[in-house]
Amino acid sequence: MLVACFSRQISLLPEIHVLIRTNISLLHSHDRCSTRYFIHQSLKLFSTHDVYACNVEIGALSRAGKIEAARQLFDKMLTRDVVSWNAILTAYWQNGHLNESKRLFGLMPVRNVVSWNSMIAGCVENERIDEAFEYFQMMPERNTASWNAMISGFTSYDRVEEASRLFEEMPRKNVISYTAMIDGYANNGEIERARALFDCVPCKNAVTWTVMISGCVENGRFDEARELFDRMPDKNVFAMTAMITGYCKEGKMENARILFEEIHYRDRISWNAMIAGYAQNGSGEEALRLHSRMLKMGMQPDHSTLVSVLTACSSLASLEEGRQTHVLLVKTGFESNVSVCNALITMYSKCGGILDSELAFRQIDSPDLVSWNTIIAAFAQHGLFERAYVIFKQMGLKGFKPDGITFLSLLSACGHAGKVNESMSFFDSMVQQYGIAPRSEHYACLVDILSRAGQLEKAFKIIQEMPFEAGLAVWGALLASCGVYLNVELGELGSQQNCATGSSKFWGLCHVVQHICCCWHVEGSY
């Protein structure tokens, strides 16, 4: 491409010479000054055309990731305009070289507002939001795009109040300004502020409607999302996909499927939303069928598709389908994607292939916290306490700090292996060493371990020391073991607590324990 661009310059030289000679012959009666002017204009005509062609080529090379070729072309240009400089500095930050963009920006002979806007966008894209704001403040003049870029940048990093202040200061707002701010409020959980601003937008476009609908769905305001969707003048695939997600979250799969089938031109996101909905609502077979249909229509999966499909395989404990999906993800180049590998670990574990789970974990180049938690949970599920503990130690050596999910998996491993002392040690470490506040699930797991080991009084003491009221899972764990170990006093107390909740979940167990207690009372009276 570089050679072609300069070959074009050489090929134009004869035409330039002809044009110059023509101008000179026409100007035989004029002075040399006039002749020079026409020569300059002729050269300028062709030079401008070539500059434009090279600028376009720099952009194309940048998008293809060929930053070195783009730079070579820029360096060999006979003439550069401000667009040329903007193109190359944008090319650098788009390819992860923000510092070189900043250096070139400092060398620019002339800058325009696009130059400044590009640097703002580059800093935002490369997670240097404070530097972006410095450029914004230094700008000699700003246009609406400058304000919008900075507002979007702040909202992207959850700095909503700073974005809001800029929005209020903005001299001229357009629909993009309003939409960016609505999106920022919604993503920050401030759905009321988002809706109030949405209602003030003088001229909404499809993106504005979609952002507001999606915000309502994500913030648990599905009825409001449906009301907005019904009012939306021109429904697009993005808004329809947001509503599909909403229906799936509500468990209304039939409504979601009807809307899905109404989309004439489905994109990958709409397919993913429907497949994920089935997988998350316990309809694994339908998720797999829909995925098969997607592939037959020529739509390639992405990492989100594969995660949902693997989740469906896990729920069905379908090792055959899981292995086929594993082959597919290798073919499509997702074998090193961390999210996909995490789902793969879970799938093999749920399908009984713990060795395959460990192999999938070992193939991850840079496992994240979720990866470590997933493999620990896999070993816990299979009762392999020692393996879970070894992975936990390796996790610490790699610099990862455990969270509540890590300790819940470790407690689960203790439960499967009957490790009472170790469970108490992990629980204490979670609270004292790592400062993690135990949740109801942690207490339920610990009480269950102690109760199964017959340490009912100790389990009851832990229930009494809980910082919040014990739920059904906690009392249920104690109650079940009271029936096994025939602890009349704690059995009666546990039965009273469970029945007092008004839930029917443990009523049958309550009655059994109460019956056992009554029998023991009767036998004890003889």
C-alpha positions in Angstrom: 0.0 0.0 0.0 2.9 2.3 0.8 4.5 1.7 -2.5 1.2 2.2 -4.4 0.7 5.5 -2.7 4.1 6.9 -3.9 3.9 5.2 -7.3 0.8 7.3 -7.8 2.8 10.4 -7.0 5.4 9.5 -9.6 2.8 8.6 -12.2 1.3 12.1 -11.8 4.6 13.9 -12.7 4.1 13.9 -16.5 0.6 15.4 -16.0 2.0 18.1 -13.8 4.6 18.9 -16.4 2.0 19.2 -19.2 -0.2 21.4 -17.0 2.8 23.7 -16.1 3.8 24.0 -19.8 0.2 24.8 -20.8 0.0 27.5 -18.1 3.4 29.0 -19.2 2.3 29.1 -22.9 -1.0 30.8 -21.9 0.9 33.3 -19.8 3.6 34.3 -22.3 2.3 37.9 -22.1 2.4 37.9 -18.2 5.3 38.5 -15.9 7.3 35.9 -14.1 5.4 36.5 -10.9 2.1 35.3 -12.5 3.9 32.3 -14.0 5.2 31.3 -10.6 1.7 31.7 -9.1 0.2 29.3 -11.6 3.0 26.8 -11.2 2.5 26.9 -7.4 -1.3 26.4 -7.9 -0.7 23.4 -10.2 1.6 21.7 -7.7 -0.7 22.5 -4.9 -3.6 20.9 -6.7 -1.9 17.5 -7.0 -0.2 17.8 -3.6 -3.5 18.2 -1.9 -4.9 15.2 -3.6 -2.0 13.0 -2.6 -2.1 14.3 1.0 -5.8 13.3 1.2 -5.0 9.8 -0.2 -2.2 9.3 2.3 -4.3 10.4 5.2 -7.0 7.9 4.3 -4.3 5.2 3.9 -2.9 6.0 7.4 -6.4 5.5 8.9 -6.8 2.2 7.1 -3.4 0.9 8.2 -4.2 1.9 11.8 -7.5 0.0 11.8 -5.6 -3.1 10.5 -3.1 -2.8 13.4 -0.2 -1.9 11.0 1.0 1.0 13.0 4.6 0.8 11.7 3.5 0.9 8.1 1.3 3.9 9.0 4.2 5.7 10.5 6.4 5.0 7.5 3.8 6.5 5.2 3.5 9.5 7.5 7.3 10.1 7.6 7.6 9.9 3.8 4.8 12.3 3.0 6.2 15.3 1.1 3.5 17.5 2.5 1.4 17.0 5.7 -1.6 18.9 6.9 -3.3 18.9 10.3 -5.4 15.9 9.2 -2.2 13.9 8.6 -1.0 14.6 12.2 -4.4 13.8 13.6 -4.5 10.5 11.7 -1.1 9.3 13.0 -1.5 10.4 16.6 -5.0 8.7 16.7 -3.4 5.6 15.1 -0.9 5.4 17.9 -3.4 5.5 20.8 -5.8 3.2 19.1 -3.0 0.6 19.0 -2.0 1.1 22.6 0.8 3.6 22.2 -0.6 6.6 24.0 2.7 8.1 25.0 3.8 8.3 21.3 0.5 10.1 20.6 1.3 12.6 23.3 4.8 13.1 21.9 3.5 13.7 18.4 0.8 16.0 19.7 3.6 18.1 21.3 5.4 18.3 17.9 2.3 19.4 15.9 2.9 22.7 14.0 -0.8 23.4 14.0 -3.6 21.9 16.1 -7.3 22.1 15.6 -10.2 21.0 17.9 -10.1 17.5 16.4 -6.5 17.1 17.6 -7.5 18.0 21.2 -10.6 15.8 21.0 -8.5 12.8 19.8 -6.1 13.2 22.7 -9.1 13.3 25.2 -10.5 10.1 23.6 -7.1 8.4 23.6 -6.6 9.1 27.3 -10.1 7.8 28.1 -9.5 4.7 26.0 -6.2 4.0 27.8 -7.6 4.4 31.3 -6.0 7.8 31.9 -9.0 9.8 32.7 -7.3 12.5 34.7 -4.9 13.2 31.8 -7.9 13.5 29.5 -9.4 16.1 31.8 -6.1 18.0 31.7 -6.2 18.2 27.9 -9.9 19.3 28.1 -9.0 22.1 30.5 -6.1 23.3 28.3 -8.1 23.4 25.1 -8.1 26.9 23.5 -11.6 26.3 22.2 -14.1 23.4 22.6 -16.9 22.1 20.5 -19.8 20.0 21.5 -17.9 16.8 20.8 -15.2 17.9 23.3 -17.7 18.1 26.1 -19.4 14.9 25.1 -16.1 13.0 25.0 -15.2 14.2 28.5 -18.7 13.5 29.9 -18.6 10.0 28.4 -15.2 9.5 29.9 -16.2 10.4 33.4 -19.3 8.2 33.3 -17.2 5.3 32.0 -15.2 5.4 35.2 -18.1 5.9 37.5 -17.3 9.5 38.1 -20.8 10.5 37.6 -20.9 13.7 39.7 -18.0 15.2 37.7 -19.8 14.3 34.5 -22.9 15.9 35.8 -21.1 19.2 36.6 -19.7 19.3 33.1 -23.1 18.6 31.7 -24.5 21.5 33.6 -21.7 23.8 32.5 -22.0 22.8 28.8 -23.0 25.8 26.7 -24.7 23.8 23.9 -26.1 20.3 24.5 -27.1 17.8 21.8 -28.9 14.4 22.0 -25.5 12.7 22.5 -24.8 14.8 25.6 -28.2 13.9 27.1 -27.8 10.2 26.2 -24.3 10.0 27.7 -25.5 11.5 31.0 -28.6 9.3 31.1 -26.4 6.2 30.6 -24.1 7.4 33.3 -26.9 7.8 35.9 -28.4 4.5 35.0 -25.1 2.6 35.2 -24.6 4.2 38.6 -27.9 3.0 39.9 -29.5 6.5 39.9 -32.4 5.4 37.7 -34.7 8.3 39.0 -32.2 10.9 37.8 -31.8 9.1 34.5 -35.5 9.1 34.0 -36.0 12.7 35.0 -33.3 13.7 32.4 -34.7 11.4 29.8 -38.1 13.2 30.1 -36.3 16.5 29.5 -34.6 15.5 26.3 -36.0 17.8 23.6 -35.4 15.4 20.7 -34.8 11.8 21.6 -33.2 9.4 19.1 -33.2 5.5 19.1 -30.1 5.4 21.2 -31.6 7.6 23.9 -34.7 5.3 24.1 -32.5 2.2 24.1 -30.2 3.5 26.9 -33.2 4.4 29.1 -34.9 1.0 28.5 -31.8 -0.9 29.2 -31.2 1.2 32.3 -34.6 0.3 33.7 -34.0 -3.4 33.0 -30.6 -3.4 34.7 -32.0 -1.6 37.7 -34.9 -3.9 38.2 -37.6 -1.6 36.8 -39.0 -4.0 34.2 -42.5 -2.6 34.2 -41.1 0.9 33.5 -38.9 -0.5 30.8 -41.9 -2.2 29.1 -43.9 1.0 29.3 -41.1 2.9 27.6 -40.6 0.2 25.0 -44.3 0.4 24.1 -44.0 4.1 23.6 -40.8 3.9 21.6 -41.6 5.2 18.0 -39.0 3.2 16.1 -38.0 0.0 17.8 -34.5 -1.3 16.9 -32.7 -4.6 17.6 -30.9 -3.1 20.5 -34.0 -2.0 22.4 -35.7 -5.3 21.6 -32.6 -7.2 22.9 -32.7 -5.1 26.1 -36.4 -6.2 26.5 -35.5 -9.8 25.9 -33.0 -9.6 28.7 -35.6 -8.0 30.9 -38.2 -10.8 30.2 -35.5 -13.4 30.9 -34.6 -11.8 34.2 -38.3 -11.9 35.1 -38.5 -15.6 34.1 -40.9 -14.9 31.3 -39.3 -17.0 28.7 -42.3 -17.2 26.4 -42.5 -13.5 26.1 -38.8 -13.2 25.5 -38.9 -15.8 22.7 -41.9 -14.1 21.0 -40.0 -10.8 20.9 -36.8 -12.6 19.8 -38.7 -14.2 16.8 -40.0 -10.7 15.8 -36.5 -9.4 15.2 -36.0 -9.5 11.5 -32.2 -9.1 11.5 -30.8 -10.6 14.6 -27.2 -9.8 15.7 -25.0 -11.9 17.9 -26.1 -9.9 21.0 -29.7 -10.8 20.5 -28.9 -14.5 20.0 -26.7 -14.3 23.2 -29.5 -12.7 25.2 -31.9 -15.5 24.3 -29.5 -18.3 24.8 -28.3 -16.9 28.2 -31.9 -16.5 29.2 -32.6 -20.2 28.7 -29.4 -21.3 30.3 -30.0 -19.1 33.4 -33.7 -20.2 33.8 -33.0 -23.9 33.8 -33.9 -24.6 30.2 -30.5 -25.9 29.1 -31.9 -28.1 26.3 -33.6 -25.1 24.7 -30.4 -23.1 25.0 -28.5 -25.8 23.2 -31.1 -26.1 20.5 -31.1 -22.3 19.9 -27.3 -22.3 19.8 -27.3 -25.1 17.1 -29.8 -23.0 15.1 -27.5 -20.0 15.4 -24.5 -21.9 14.1 -26.6 -23.3 11.2 -27.5 -19.7 10.2 -23.8 -18.9 9.9 -23.6 -16.7 13.0 -20.3 -17.4 14.8 -20.3 -17.5 18.6 -18.3 -15.1 20.8 -17.1 -15.6 24.4 -20.6 -14.7 25.8 -22.3 -17.4 23.6 -19.8 -20.0 24.7 -20.2 -19.2 28.4 -23.9 -19.5 28.2 -23.7 -22.8 26.3 -21.3 -24.3 28.8 -23.6 -23.1 31.6 -26.4 -25.0 29.9 -24.2 -28.2 29.6 -23.4 -27.8 33.3 -27.1 -27.7 34.3 -27.8 -30.8 32.1 -24.6 -32.6 33.3 -24.2 -33.3 29.6 -20.5 -34.2 29.1 -21.0 -35.1 25.4 -22.4 -31.6 24.6 -19.8 -30.1 26.9 -16.9 -31.7 25.0 -18.4 -30.6 21.6 -18.5 -27.1 22.9 -14.9 -27.4 24.1 -13.9 -28.4 20.5 -15.9 -25.4 19.1 -14.3 -22.9 21.4 -10.8 -24.2 20.4 -11.8 -23.9 16.7 -13.0 -20.3 17.2 -10.0 -19.2 19.1 -11.4 -18.8 22.6 -9.4 -21.5 24.4 -7.4 -18.7 26.2 -10.3 -16.5 27.1 -10.5 -16.5 30.9 -14.3 -16.2 31.2 -14.8 -19.2 28.8 -12.2 -21.2 30.6 -13.8 -20.5 33.9 -17.1 -21.8 32.5 -15.3 -24.8 31.1 -13.9 -25.7 34.6 -17.4 -25.6 36.0 -18.9 -27.6 33.2 -16.4 -30.5 33.6 -16.8 -30.4 37.3 -20.6 -30.6 37.1 -20.3 -33.4 34.6 -18.0 -35.5 36.8 -14.7 -34.7 35.0 -12.6 -33.2 37.8 -9.4 -34.0 36.0 -10.6 -32.2 32.9 -11.5 -29.3 35.2 -8.0 -29.1 36.5 -6.5 -29.4 33.0 -8.7 -26.5 31.8 -7.5 -24.4 34.8 -3.9 -25.2 34.1 -4.3 -24.0 30.5 -5.2 -20.5 31.6 -2.2 -18.2 31.1 -3.3 -15.6 33.6 -6.1 -16.9 35.9 -8.2 -14.3 37.7 -9.8 -14.5 41.1 -12.9 -16.1 39.5 -10.7 -18.8 38.0 -9.1 -19.7 41.4 -12.5 -19.7 43.1 -14.0 -21.9 40.4 -11.3 -24.6 40.6 -11.5 -24.6 44.4 -15.3 -25.0 44.2 -14.8 -27.9 41.7 -12.5 -29.8 44.1 -14.9 -29.0 47.0 -17.8 -30.4 45.0 -15.9 -33.6 44.5 -14.9 -33.9 48.2 -11.2 -33.3 47.4 -10.3 -31.2 50.4 -6.6 -31.6 50.1 -6.5 -30.5 46.5 -8.8 -27.5 47.3 -6.4 -26.5 50.1 -3.3 -26.8 47.9 -5.0 -24.5 45.2 -5.9 -22.1 48.0 -2.2 -21.9 49.1 -1.0 -21.5 45.5 -3.6 -18.7 45.0 -2.0 -16.7 47.9 1.5 -17.3 46.6 0.4 -15.8 43.2 -0.7 -12.6 45.0 -4.5 -13.1 44.9 -6.5 -12.1 48.0 -9.4 -14.5 48.7 -12.9 -13.2 48.9 -16.1 -14.4 50.5 -16.8 -16.9 47.6 -13.3 -18.4 48.2 -14.0 -19.1 51.8 -17.5 -20.4 51.0 -15.9 -23.0 48.7 -13.3 -23.9 51.3 -16.1 -24.4 53.9 -18.0 -26.5 51.4 -14.8 -28.7 50.9 -14.6 -29.0 54.7 -18.2 -30.1 54.8 -17.7 -32.8 52.2 -14.6 -34.1 54.0 -15.9 -33.7 57.6 -13.1 -31.3 58.5 -14.5 -29.7 61.6 -11.4 -28.0 63.0 -10.3 -26.8 59.6 -13.7 -25.2 59.0 -13.4 -23.2 62.2 -9.9 -22.2 61.2 -11.0 -21.0 57.8 -14.0 -19.1 59.3 -11.8 -17.3 61.8 -9.2 -16.5 59.1 -11.8 -15.0 56.9 -13.0 -12.7 59.6 -9.8 -11.8 61.5 -7.1 -12.1 58.8 -8.9 -10.9 55.7 -11.6 -8.7 57.3 -14.4 -10.4 55.3 -17.9 -10.1 56.9 -19.5 -13.6 56.9 -22.8 -13.9 55.1 -25.7 -16.1 55.9 -24.3 -18.8 53.5 -21.0 -18.9 55.5 -22.9 -19.4 58.8 -25.2 -22.0 57.3 -22.2 -24.0 56.0 -20.4 -23.8 59.3 -23.4 -24.7 61.4 -24.1 -27.7 59.0 -20.5 -29.0 59.4 -20.7 -28.7 63.2 -24.1 -30.2 63.4 -23.2 -33.2 61.2 -20.3 -33.8 63.5 -22.6 -33.9 66.5 -21.3 -30.6 68.0 -24.9 -29.2 68.3 -24.3 -27.0 71.3 -21.3 -25.3 69.5 -23.4 -24.9 66.4 -26.2 -23.3 68.4 -23.8 -20.9 70.1 -22.6 -19.8 66.7 -26.3 -19.1 65.7 -26.7 -17.1 68.8 -23.6 -15.0 68.0 -24.7 -14.2 64.5 -24.9 -10.4 63.8 -28.2 -10.9 62.1 -31.2 -13.1 62.5 -30.6 -16.7 61.4 -32.5 -17.8 58.3 -34.1 -21.0 57.4 -30.9 -22.5 56.0 -29.1 -22.0 59.3 -31.8 -23.3 61.5 -32.6 -26.1 59.0 -29.0 -27.4 59.2 -29.2 -27.6 63.0 -32.7 -29.0 63.0 -31.8 -31.9 60.7 -28.9 -33.0 62.9 -31.0 -32.7 66.1 -33.2 -35.4 64.6 -30.2 -37.6 63.8 -28.5 -37.1 67.3 -31.9 -37.1 69.2 -31.1 -33.8 70.9 -34.6 -33.1 72.3 -34.0 -29.6 73.8 -32.3 -28.1 70.7 -34.7 -30.0 68.4 -37.7 -28.3 70.1 -36.0 -24.9 70.0 -35.0 -25.3 66.3 -38.6 -26.4 65.5 -40.1 -23.4 67.2 -37.7 -21.0 65.3 -38.5 -22.6 61.9 -42.2 -22.7 62.4 -42.2 -19.1 63.7 -40.9 -17.9 60.3 -44.2 -18.9 58.7 -42.4 -20.7 55.9 -43.6 -24.2 54.9 -40.2 -25.2 53.7 -39.2 -27.0 56.8 -42.6 -27.8 58.3 -42.3 -31.5 57.4 -38.9 -31.7 59.1 -40.2 -29.8 62.1 -43.0 -32.3 62.6 -40.6 -35.2 62.3 -38.2 -33.8 64.9 -41.2 -32.8 67.2 -42.5 -36.4 66.8 -39.1 -37.8 67.8 -38.9 -35.4 70.7 -42.4 -36.4 71.9 -41.4 -40.1 71.7 -38.4 -39.5 73.8 -40.4 -37.5 76.3 -42.8 -40.4 76.6 -40.1 -43.0 76.9 -38.4 -40.9 79.5 -41.5 -40.8 81.7 -41.5 -44.6 82.2 
